[in-house]
């Protein structure tokens, strides 16, 4: 499984609003000034994955992306605890 992005971008506030919609409750957060060195925009370029691997994003909306992550978290409340390390699973 990979996290390559979708070729589009979202603001932190858009991500926060989507997370609150998906989980159905407020997400605790603090708003502060931009940190030194933070880029004004950061978007994953997916062109190479598309060209070389024929990869296309499966989830097109922010709510779908966060919903998938939230569903996994609900199904695995202890995360990866107790599972073999990724290098051991790859064989």
PyMOL commands that place a pseudoatom at each C-alpha (Angstrom):
pseudoatom trace, name=CA, resn=UNK, resi=1, chain=A, elem=C, hetatm=0, pos=[0.000, 0.000, 0.000]
pseudoatom trace, name=CA, resn=UNK, resi=2, chain=A, elem=C, hetatm=0, pos=[1.269, 3.480, -0.803]
pseudoatom trace, name=CA, resn=UNK, resi=3, chain=A, elem=C, hetatm=0, pos=[0.269, 6.994, -0.014]
pseudoatom trace, name=CA, resn=UNK, resi=4, chain=A, elem=C, hetatm=0, pos=[0.981, 8.924, -3.201]
pseudoatom trace, name=CA, resn=UNK, resi=5, chain=A, elem=C, hetatm=0, pos=[-1.568, 11.699, -2.984]
pseudoatom trace, name=CA, resn=UNK, resi=6, chain=A, elem=C, hetatm=0, pos=[-4.132, 12.672, -5.560]
pseudoatom trace, name=CA, resn=UNK, resi=7, chain=A, elem=C, hetatm=0, pos=[-2.394, 15.400, -7.511]
pseudoatom trace, name=CA, resn=UNK, resi=8, chain=A, elem=C, hetatm=0, pos=[-4.612, 18.018, -5.857]
pseudoatom trace, name=CA, resn=UNK, resi=9, chain=A, elem=C, hetatm=0, pos=[-4.233, 19.883, -2.632]
pseudoatom trace, name=CA, resn=UNK, resi=10, chain=A, elem=C, hetatm=0, pos=[-6.243, 20.788, 0.438]
pseudoatom trace, name=CA, resn=UNK, resi=11, chain=A, elem=C, hetatm=0, pos=[-5.744, 23.419, 3.093]
pseudoatom trace, name=CA, resn=UNK, resi=12, chain=A, elem=C, hetatm=0, pos=[-5.289, 22.415, 6.713]
pseudoatom trace, name=CA, resn=UNK, resi=13, chain=A, elem=C, hetatm=0, pos=[-8.700, 23.928, 7.453]
pseudoatom trace, name=CA, resn=UNK, resi=14, chain=A, elem=C, hetatm=0, pos=[-10.296, 21.828, 4.679]
pseudoatom trace, name=CA, resn=UNK, resi=15, chain=A, elem=C, hetatm=0, pos=[-8.718, 18.683, 6.127]
pseudoatom trace, name=CA, resn=UNK, resi=16, chain=A, elem=C, hetatm=0, pos=[-9.907, 19.596, 9.618]
pseudoatom trace, name=CA, resn=UNK, resi=17, chain=A, elem=C, hetatm=0, pos=[-13.484, 20.262, 8.421]
pseudoatom trace, name=CA, resn=UNK, resi=18, chain=A, elem=C, hetatm=0, pos=[-13.556, 16.962, 6.503]
pseudoatom trace, name=CA, resn=UNK, resi=19, chain=A, elem=C, hetatm=0, pos=[-12.215, 15.053, 9.515]
pseudoatom trace, name=CA, resn=UNK, resi=20, chain=A, elem=C, hetatm=0, pos=[-14.942, 16.552, 11.692]
pseudoatom trace, name=CA, resn=UNK, resi=21, chain=A, elem=C, hetatm=0, pos=[-17.598, 15.569, 9.132]
pseudoatom trace, name=CA, resn=UNK, resi=22, chain=A, elem=C, hetatm=0, pos=[-16.281, 12.015, 8.891]
pseudoatom trace, name=CA, resn=UNK, resi=23, chain=A, elem=C, hetatm=0, pos=[-15.899, 11.340, 12.626]
pseudoatom trace, name=CA, resn=UNK, resi=24, chain=A, elem=C, hetatm=0, pos=[-19.041, 13.272, 13.517]
pseudoatom trace, name=CA, resn=UNK, resi=25, chain=A, elem=C, hetatm=0, pos=[-17.510, 15.378, 16.250]
pseudoatom trace, name=CA, resn=UNK, resi=26, chain=A, elem=C, hetatm=0, pos=[-15.134, 18.307, 16.711]
pseudoatom trace, name=CA, resn=UNK, resi=27, chain=A, elem=C, hetatm=0, pos=[-11.421, 17.590, 16.345]
pseudoatom trace, name=CA, resn=UNK, resi=28, chain=A, elem=C, hetatm=0, pos=[-9.369, 19.396, 19.007]
pseudoatom trace, name=CA, resn=UNK, resi=29, chain=A, elem=C, hetatm=0, pos=[-6.934, 21.804, 17.384]
pseudoatom trace, name=CA, resn=UNK, resi=30, chain=A, elem=C, hetatm=0, pos=[-5.030, 25.021, 17.946]
pseudoatom trace, name=CA, resn=UNK, resi=31, chain=A, elem=C, hetatm=0, pos=[-4.589, 27.720, 15.315]
pseudoatom trace, name=CA, resn=UNK, resi=32, chain=A, elem=C, hetatm=0, pos=[-1.225, 29.444, 15.317]
pseudoatom trace, name=CA, resn=UNK, resi=33, chain=A, elem=C, hetatm=0, pos=[1.074, 31.343, 13.006]
pseudoatom trace, name=CA, resn=UNK, resi=34, chain=A, elem=C, hetatm=0, pos=[2.792, 29.650, 10.081]
pseudoatom trace, name=CA, resn=UNK, resi=35, chain=A, elem=C, hetatm=0, pos=[6.020, 28.013, 11.177]
pseudoatom trace, name=CA, resn=UNK, resi=36, chain=A, elem=C, hetatm=0, pos=[9.319, 29.152, 9.712]
pseudoatom trace, name=CA, resn=UNK, resi=37, chain=A, elem=C, hetatm=0, pos=[10.116, 27.063, 6.654]
pseudoatom trace, name=CA, resn=UNK, resi=38, chain=A, elem=C, hetatm=0, pos=[6.549, 25.845, 6.044]
pseudoatom trace, name=CA, resn=UNK, resi=39, chain=A, elem=C, hetatm=0, pos=[5.811, 25.956, 2.304]
pseudoatom trace, name=CA, resn=UNK, resi=40, chain=A, elem=C, hetatm=0, pos=[2.732, 27.958, 1.313]
pseudoatom trace, name=CA, resn=UNK, resi=41, chain=A, elem=C, hetatm=0, pos=[1.565, 25.039, -0.891]
pseudoatom trace, name=CA, resn=UNK, resi=42, chain=A, elem=C, hetatm=0, pos=[2.642, 21.397, -0.934]
pseudoatom trace, name=CA, resn=UNK, resi=43, chain=A, elem=C, hetatm=0, pos=[1.016, 18.960, -3.380]
pseudoatom trace, name=CA, resn=UNK, resi=44, chain=A, elem=C, hetatm=0, pos=[2.130, 15.451, -4.313]
pseudoatom trace, name=CA, resn=UNK, resi=45, chain=A, elem=C, hetatm=0, pos=[2.927, 15.067, -8.006]
pseudoatom trace, name=CA, resn=UNK, resi=46, chain=A, elem=C, hetatm=0, pos=[1.532, 11.750, -9.199]
pseudoatom trace, name=CA, resn=UNK, resi=47, chain=A, elem=C, hetatm=0, pos=[2.556, 11.956, -12.863]
pseudoatom trace, name=CA, resn=UNK, resi=48, chain=A, elem=C, hetatm=0, pos=[5.420, 9.457, -12.613]
pseudoatom trace, name=CA, resn=UNK, resi=49, chain=A, elem=C, hetatm=0, pos=[3.337, 6.882, -10.733]
pseudoatom trace, name=CA, resn=UNK, resi=50, chain=A, elem=C, hetatm=0, pos=[0.604, 7.304, -13.336]
pseudoatom trace, name=CA, resn=UNK, resi=51, chain=A, elem=C, hetatm=0, pos=[3.039, 7.022, -16.273]
pseudoatom trace, name=CA, resn=UNK, resi=52, chain=A, elem=C, hetatm=0, pos=[5.283, 4.217, -14.985]
pseudoatom trace, name=CA, resn=UNK, resi=53, chain=A, elem=C, hetatm=0, pos=[2.844, 2.165, -12.917]
pseudoatom trace, name=CA, resn=UNK, resi=54, chain=A, elem=C, hetatm=0, pos=[-0.486, 3.060, -14.487]
pseudoatom trace, name=CA, resn=UNK, resi=55, chain=A, elem=C, hetatm=0, pos=[-1.551, 4.102, -10.979]
pseudoatom trace, name=CA, resn=UNK, resi=56, chain=A, elem=C, hetatm=0, pos=[-4.670, 6.189, -10.418]
pseudoatom trace, name=CA, resn=UNK, resi=57, chain=A, elem=C, hetatm=0, pos=[-6.009, 7.454, -7.088]
pseudoatom trace, name=CA, resn=UNK, resi=58, chain=A, elem=C, hetatm=0, pos=[-8.895, 5.317, -5.764]
pseudoatom trace, name=CA, resn=UNK, resi=59, chain=A, elem=C, hetatm=0, pos=[-10.447, 8.018, -3.624]
pseudoatom trace, name=CA, resn=UNK, resi=60, chain=A, elem=C, hetatm=0, pos=[-11.275, 11.322, -5.245]
pseudoatom trace, name=CA, resn=UNK, resi=61, chain=A, elem=C, hetatm=0, pos=[-12.684, 13.318, -2.343]
pseudoatom trace, name=CA, resn=UNK, resi=62, chain=A, elem=C, hetatm=0, pos=[-11.138, 14.396, 0.917]
pseudoatom trace, name=CA, resn=UNK, resi=63, chain=A, elem=C, hetatm=0, pos=[-14.064, 12.868, 2.827]
pseudoatom trace, name=CA, resn=UNK, resi=64, chain=A, elem=C, hetatm=0, pos=[-13.444, 9.507, 1.101]
pseudoatom trace, name=CA, resn=UNK, resi=65, chain=A, elem=C, hetatm=0, pos=[-9.727, 9.645, 1.906]
pseudoatom trace, name=CA, resn=UNK, resi=66, chain=A, elem=C, hetatm=0, pos=[-10.265, 10.490, 5.559]
pseudoatom trace, name=CA, resn=UNK, resi=67, chain=A, elem=C, hetatm=0, pos=[-13.202, 8.078, 5.761]
pseudoatom trace, name=CA, resn=UNK, resi=68, chain=A, elem=C, hetatm=0, pos=[-10.973, 5.217, 4.615]
pseudoatom trace, name=CA, resn=UNK, resi=69, chain=A, elem=C, hetatm=0, pos=[-8.334, 6.066, 7.213]
pseudoatom trace, name=CA, resn=UNK, resi=70, chain=A, elem=C, hetatm=0, pos=[-10.991, 6.453, 9.926]
pseudoatom trace, name=CA, resn=UNK, resi=71, chain=A, elem=C, hetatm=0, pos=[-12.594, 3.096, 9.065]
pseudoatom trace, name=CA, resn=UNK, resi=72, chain=A, elem=C, hetatm=0, pos=[-9.175, 1.405, 9.315]
pseudoatom trace, name=CA, resn=UNK, resi=73, chain=A, elem=C, hetatm=0, pos=[-8.504, 3.083, 12.656]
pseudoatom trace, name=CA, resn=UNK, resi=74, chain=A, elem=C, hetatm=0, pos=[-11.887, 1.992, 14.005]
pseudoatom trace, name=CA, resn=UNK, resi=75, chain=A, elem=C, hetatm=0, pos=[-11.197, -1.596, 12.896]
pseudoatom trace, name=CA, resn=UNK, resi=76, chain=A, elem=C, hetatm=0, pos=[-7.646, -1.522, 14.343]
pseudoatom trace, name=CA, resn=UNK, resi=77, chain=A, elem=C, hetatm=0, pos=[-7.800, 0.533, 17.565]
pseudoatom trace, name=CA, resn=UNK, resi=78, chain=A, elem=C, hetatm=0, pos=[-4.320, -0.644, 18.571]
pseudoatom trace, name=CA, resn=UNK, resi=79, chain=A, elem=C, hetatm=0, pos=[-2.871, 0.226, 15.172]
pseudoatom trace, name=CA, resn=UNK, resi=80, chain=A, elem=C, hetatm=0, pos=[-0.147, -2.097, 13.958]
pseudoatom trace, name=CA, resn=UNK, resi=81, chain=A, elem=C, hetatm=0, pos=[0.690, -3.283, 17.473]
pseudoatom trace, name=CA, resn=UNK, resi=82, chain=A, elem=C, hetatm=0, pos=[1.337, -7.008, 17.498]
pseudoatom trace, name=CA, resn=UNK, resi=83, chain=A, elem=C, hetatm=0, pos=[1.744, -7.245, 13.729]
pseudoatom trace, name=CA, resn=UNK, resi=84, chain=A, elem=C, hetatm=0, pos=[5.068, -8.167, 12.105]
pseudoatom trace, name=CA, resn=UNK, resi=85, chain=A, elem=C, hetatm=0, pos=[7.263, -5.338, 10.893]
pseudoatom trace, name=CA, resn=UNK, resi=86, chain=A, elem=C, hetatm=0, pos=[6.708, -4.495, 7.192]
pseudoatom trace, name=CA, resn=UNK, resi=87, chain=A, elem=C, hetatm=0, pos=[10.145, -5.859, 6.207]
pseudoatom trace, name=CA, resn=UNK, resi=88, chain=A, elem=C, hetatm=0, pos=[9.288, -9.218, 7.805]
pseudoatom trace, name=CA, resn=UNK, resi=89, chain=A, elem=C, hetatm=0, pos=[5.958, -9.402, 5.921]
pseudoatom trace, name=CA, resn=UNK, resi=90, chain=A, elem=C, hetatm=0, pos=[7.547, -8.710, 2.534]
pseudoatom trace, name=CA, resn=UNK, resi=91, chain=A, elem=C, hetatm=0, pos=[9.398, -12.014, 2.609]
for i in range(1, 91): cmd.bond("trace and resi %d" % i, "trace and resi %d" % (i + 1))
show_as sticks, trace
zoom trace
